[in-house]
Amino acid sequence: MKQKKKLRIGTIGYGFMGWAHADSFDRAGKFFDADYEPVFQTVCARNKENAQDFADRWGYKTVETDWRSVVNSPDVDLIDICVPNNLHADIAIAAAEAGKMVMTEKPLAMTVAEGEKMVAAVKKAGVPNMVWYNYRRIPAVTLAKQVIDSGKLGRIFHLRAQFLQDWTISAAVPQGGTGTWRLDIAAAGSGVTGDLLAHCIDTAMWWNGPITRVCARTETFIKEREHAEHGKVEPVGIDDACVFLCDFENGSLGNFESTRYARGHKAKYFIEINGEHASIAWDLHDLHRLSYFDHKDDSLVRGWRSIHVTDGDQPYMSHWWRPGLSVGYETSFAHQAADFLASLSGNKPVGPTFEDGLQTQKVCEAIIASGKDRSWKDTGASKML
Ligand SMILES: NC(=O)c1ccc[n+]([C@@H]2O[C@H](COP(=O)([O-])OP(=O)(O)OC[C@H]3O[C@@H](n4cnc5c(N)ncnc54)[C@H](O)[C@@H]3O)[C@@H](O)[C@H]2O)c1
């Protein structure tokens, strides 16, 4: 086996994403062949016992309860941020100032202003950086990007996306605290816009270029909820649902919808793009398939194809099992970790960088502003990697 350089990871947070990222680096190290070997150095969370349990499962060497000590540790090369949104900026900026590489969960920040400071910090420090918009690296979604870039779709007319859930319909669900911080504006920054639509926006702009203008309708169906930490009933500041229309720089039209009030839907992420010659659609519930319609096909057999994205010449698949055998949700994170590790050798950034995450943040912020006064807003977003 070739001798590899060690990349010592300090993971901040051991929740849903802490698990996903630990698994991703574990798989990236084993299934991919970068010059860097991920090492689980430190995990940080406020509850030491739980953090220790996580550390034991994944093989982290040490446990910390204060993220500042991880950021300043000489034993850590990469800070991986897996905590609620209100902590991303402070940790990322401190990490960059300490000369560490930084990966952060999405959304990049709470606001554009915060995101700009994060981008400035990683640029000043010259450190590799990435935002975990993982859905780009589901092989079918990556394949779609390749097909779009090949020009097969021709002129693009439409892009539509939905991200639907149903877990906050009950008024008894609290806001804030562990598990329900997503409902607390102070921890999340926004509701479905930053949590769910941000994924669709990242993929949409990666596929189809910048979103230049938005017009949104946001709604908070349940106006007050008990706060999980102190028990007081407080106004709800997040958007429970959001639909928005948009213009893309290339002249195509977008319509997006997200809600946590679509009874029956747990994580329905659907995205479709329609061009002059062909269309592509993808659905998270059938994530290893890409739907493709090509008007240039012989009319006798023309129709939607369901491409089973499992062959060795399709994105990432040569690293996994045998042709015909599918991979799951978790591998999107493994692919991102693998691409990050590979990028360190060439010193060539891979998207989504912090700068790219900032473009999505700009669109999210324009959506929230538009939802307030229901007018069209320019986003100022530019092309991303
Ligand atoms: N890429 C994706 O698909 C995806 C999916 C889910 C969540 N996320 C993002 O990941 C981030 C975390 O979400 P999650 O679902 O893993 O949340 P979670 O509630 O499951 O876990 C949050 C973790 O943060 C820790 N934490 C909170 N405050 C802390 C502090 N001050 N110091 C250290 N640790 C602290 C908690 O102990 C917990 O381990 C969020 O930004 C979220 O938007 C992304």
The ligand as an ORCA input file, in Angstrom:
! r2SCAN-3c Opt
* xyz 0 1
  N     -25.896     18.052      4.294
  C     -27.066     17.611      4.761
  O     -27.802     16.930      4.083
  C     -27.471     17.954      6.170
  C     -28.381     17.143      6.855
  C     -28.678     17.459      8.183
  C     -28.085     18.545      8.788
  N     -27.231     19.340      8.087
  C     -26.575     20.492      8.742
  O     -25.637     19.980      9.688
  C     -25.569     20.805     10.844
  C     -25.867     19.956     12.069
  O     -27.153     19.349     11.898
  P     -27.486     17.922     12.542
  O     -28.725     17.441     11.880
  O     -26.286     17.063     12.540
  O     -27.828     18.386     14.009
  P     -27.908     17.506     15.316
  O     -28.843     18.229     16.224
  O     -28.183     16.075     14.986
  O     -26.424     17.588     15.916
  C     -25.878     18.818     16.329
  C     -24.640     18.545     17.119
  O     -24.090     19.800     17.505
  C     -23.626     19.687     18.863
  N     -23.478     21.030     19.424
  C     -24.421     21.976     19.596
  N     -23.857     23.067     20.155
  C     -22.530     22.805     20.322
  C     -21.416     23.540     20.837
  N     -21.563     24.769     21.308
  N     -20.191     22.952     20.829
  C     -20.027     21.710     20.334
  N     -21.050     20.956     19.839
  C     -22.291     21.507     19.843
  C     -24.687     18.823     19.492
  O     -24.221     18.273     20.704
  C     -24.863     17.759     18.405
  O     -23.853     16.799     18.510
  C     -26.558     21.934     10.596
  O     -25.876     23.041     10.103
  C     -27.502     21.376      9.524
  O     -28.073     22.376      8.718
  C     -26.909     19.045      6.808
*
